[in-house]
Amino acid sequence: MNQPKIKYDEVSDTLTISFNSGVQATGIELTNNILLRISKAERKAISLGFFDYSIRLIIELPSRLR
């Protein structure tokens, strides 16, 4: 298995963790801020997308770490 690739896009405030790039995938919205992309054929996760990432990080970061 390849190492996951992590990419942050500042303009859209999206963090994407790709497990297998270049594979056709179907998106499943897990929450308003999390999208799981899967390959139906391979039955594997292709990527995870976290929307409004910096906002979610600040909200969920324990106060002692801020």
Sequence and secondary structure as in RCSB ss.txt:
>XXXX:A:sequence
MNQPKIKYDEVSDTLTISFNSGVQATGIELTNNILLRISKAERKAISLGFFDYSIRLIIELPSRLR
>XXXX:A:secstr
    EEEEETTTTEEEEESSTT   EEEEEETTEEEEEETTTTEEEEEEEETHHHHHHHHS GGG 
